[in-house]
Amino acid sequence: MTRRLAAAAVAAGAALVLAACGGGTEAAGGDSQKPYRVLVTGGVSAQGVLAANSGTSILSTKAGADVVNAAGGVGGRPVEVTVVDDAGDPTQALTRIREAINSDAKPDLVLMSGPSTISAAILPVLNQHDILSFCGAPTADSGDPGKFPLNFDLSSPADSVAAYVAEVKRRDYTSVGIIHGSSAYGVGIGNGWEKALTEAGVTVVGNEEYDVAALDMTPQLQSLQSRQPQALLVDGYGAPVGYLLQSKDRLGWSVPMMGDLSVSATSLVTNPPPNGVLGTPQVADLTMQVPKGAVKNQGAPPADEMVAAMTRIGPIPTSLLNAVNYDAVKLAAAAAADAGSTDPQAMAESVTKESVQEAAKTAVYSRYAFTPTSHASNALPTDYTFIPPSTLKDGRFGSGAGS
Amino acid sequence: MTLVWSGLALGAVYALVAIGYNLVYLSSHTFNFAQAQLMMVGTFVAYTGLVVLRLPVVVVAILAIVVVALAAAIEERVAVRPVPDHQTQLVTTLGVATVLNGLTQLIWGGQPLTVPFFGSEDLVSLLGGRVYPVELVLIGLAVLLVVVLAWLANRSMLGIALIGMAEDRDATQLLGIDVRKIAFWVFAASGALAGALGLFVGPKTYAVATLGAALALKGFVALAIGGFGSLPGALVGGLAVGLVESLAARYLGAEFSNLAVFVLLLVVLMTRPTGLFGRLRERVV
């Protein structure tokens, strides 16, 4: 009896060792025929803008997969994209992600389209299961490799602030005023601007906040007008952008306005009347910050390749600001090539190499400048440009006023 | 003066919402939380008629009146009439407000839509300040509505019946007045008014799915300051809220804007608990 038990224990131990060896081989990416599963979350059934933004995000993922598959896939494995409709709801997102992880088709890579509440809900689960991920809507700590070693952020307010400082200096402004919304993003970017510009020797004459539910910003603008800044830095999204333009017009104040990325994402400024205010005197003083990859004739060749790949699949519903998942798939492919495997840890290590980010030939931003100590996006100031408002065609802005 | 015009225009919008609240309150003692949302629907109908369908202004006005009156009538039948007490009606009308917020976003999306004004859109200088013509129209409309409705309340049979219903619903019914029928039609009329006002409010605020929520609270504060049931009170309350909001944002900072409005509300309620124009009703016990 004792002998039988000992033999069974030895057999069980051997089976465990063999299983472990087998797992190790798979993790190293030995099976080149097995698809590389990319799961992208998005609010497909959400309302309004969120659904449209998710549409662009998902389209860019599929386009990235097509381009990467044409070049041999990720580590030789063909990319297979699965779309998870989270309806813009963190609870639904979490449930669907758990289902996917526990299924036979566990994802190798997860791409989050946003908003950041969904990233915050999903990231701990991905971390728990050692799944590589890219986050289009970062949280406060999603770019910290100490907390989320396998996640990389694809956008960051910090790098857009650096681009503002460079542009303000280039235009020789010595004093600016700031107006921003009361949302977490608005407060963050308003304070970021003030700190960075003050450190750069630019006088910030005022940093005014408005309630995002307010219908008129005349008081805040009048307060800034009285201090006579050379330019106005503006944060706003949706209707508040219209109220800001109306209020400035009402004051008869002619001052250059530099809108942030969220201003450029507002349909009012990308549509001519009667649907918007493009081409009217209200936007005559406005320029908006956008990534060069989202501007016609300003992006590098990879941007053209991305737009071509996306339009082959379908029309692009919103600006290419939401197309960073294309870059994520290309970064994953370059990382797997460098690591010689699709092991998530090895790929994450490779993503932090500058040579890998260069080889990825990303389109929206030329570099994300990930490092071993920071997985936050650190796009170069030169990757941004400031353009007058224009219509969108194939997700891209024109480079001239109203074009 | 530009700041004063901007505050008055904002206040006029709040006053128009408060007038709608009052009409329903007078007829049925119901506080219709969805009144601001009905006005929001009016702005969307105005956008669809003027921009999408390119219909003449008069046709769009009729369309907005019919659509929003219908929405209000449905609300009365579904969320007000079957509910026995006014406290529960607060919940059901709030539910209607939430449904309208969701529906408008589902139909028209989340981005702001421009509602063109059928008059001039060029700024005018007046009394040392600059103001949009539509804002002057909004201020004028708020004043005109209060004058006309106050006149109707005192001179027409319907108005007198309404005052009777506001004072004592049961006694009015004993006099042979069909209070349920009047309450229904006043509810629908408040919707019709909100629909028509959409043509004037939309050019200032855009048609946007967050408009109802933005207007509902300030409209309520205007009503409480002016006094429940008082039409002149709604006007004064609305204009006061708009002015205080603007002046506080300018001279104290935006973070004190809402705070100043609620300080005003507290001061008014502490000195006159029924609001500036509200009447204290004595009850025989």
HADDOCK unambig.tbl for C-alpha pairs under 7 A between the chains (distance, minus, plus):
assign (segid A and resid 47 and name CA) (segid B and resid 105 and name CA) 6.41 0.50 0.50
assign (segid A and resid 47 and name CA) (segid B and resid 106 and name CA) 5.61 0.50 0.50
assign (segid A and resid 47 and name CA) (segid B and resid 109 and name CA) 6.61 0.50 0.50
assign (segid A and resid 48 and name CA) (segid B and resid 105 and name CA) 6.21 0.50 0.50
assign (segid A and resid 48 and name CA) (segid B and resid 106 and name CA) 6.47 0.50 0.50
assign (segid A and resid 48 and name CA) (segid B and resid 109 and name CA) 3.93 0.50 0.50
assign (segid A and resid 48 and name CA) (segid B and resid 110 and name CA) 4.67 0.50 0.50
assign (segid A and resid 49 and name CA) (segid B and resid 109 and name CA) 6.55 0.50 0.50
assign (segid A and resid 49 and name CA) (segid B and resid 110 and name CA) 5.58 0.50 0.50
assign (segid A and resid 49 and name CA) (segid B and resid 111 and name CA) 6.76 0.50 0.50
assign (segid A and resid 209 and name CA) (segid B and resid 254 and name CA) 6.14 0.50 0.50
assign (segid A and resid 210 and name CA) (segid B and resid 254 and name CA) 5.80 0.50 0.50
assign (segid A and resid 213 and name CA) (segid B and resid 214 and name CA) 5.64 0.50 0.50
assign (segid A and resid 215 and name CA) (segid B and resid 205 and name CA) 6.40 0.50 0.50
assign (segid A and resid 218 and name CA) (segid B and resid 3 and name CA) 6.67 0.50 0.50
assign (segid A and resid 219 and name CA) (segid B and resid 3 and name CA) 6.58 0.50 0.50
assign (segid A and resid 219 and name CA) (segid B and resid 246 and name CA) 5.92 0.50 0.50
assign (segid A and resid 219 and name CA) (segid B and resid 249 and name CA) 5.67 0.50 0.50
assign (segid A and resid 219 and name CA) (segid B and resid 250 and name CA) 4.31 0.50 0.50
assign (segid A and resid 220 and name CA) (segid B and resid 249 and name CA) 6.57 0.50 0.50
assign (segid A and resid 220 and name CA) (segid B and resid 250 and name CA) 5.82 0.50 0.50
assign (segid A and resid 223 and name CA) (segid B and resid 250 and name CA) 6.16 0.50 0.50
assign (segid A and resid 238 and name CA) (segid B and resid 111 and name CA) 5.71 0.50 0.50
assign (segid A and resid 238 and name CA) (segid B and resid 112 and name CA) 5.95 0.50 0.50
assign (segid A and resid 239 and name CA) (segid B and resid 112 and name CA) 5.17 0.50 0.50
assign (segid A and resid 250 and name CA) (segid B and resid 123 and name CA) 6.87 0.50 0.50
assign (segid A and resid 250 and name CA) (segid B and resid 130 and name CA) 6.01 0.50 0.50
assign (segid A and resid 250 and name CA) (segid B and resid 131 and name CA) 6.52 0.50 0.50
assign (segid A and resid 267 and name CA) (segid B and resid 111 and name CA) 6.56 0.50 0.50
assign (segid A and resid 268 and name CA) (segid B and resid 112 and name CA) 6.87 0.50 0.50
assign (segid A and resid 274 and name CA) (segid B and resid 51 and name CA) 6.36 0.50 0.50
assign (segid A and resid 274 and name CA) (segid B and resid 114 and name CA) 6.31 0.50 0.50
assign (segid A and resid 274 and name CA) (segid B and resid 116 and name CA) 6.88 0.50 0.50
assign (segid A and resid 275 and name CA) (segid B and resid 113 and name CA) 6.08 0.50 0.50
assign (segid A and resid 275 and name CA) (segid B and resid 114 and name CA) 5.41 0.50 0.50
assign (segid A and resid 276 and name CA) (segid B and resid 114 and name CA) 5.95 0.50 0.50
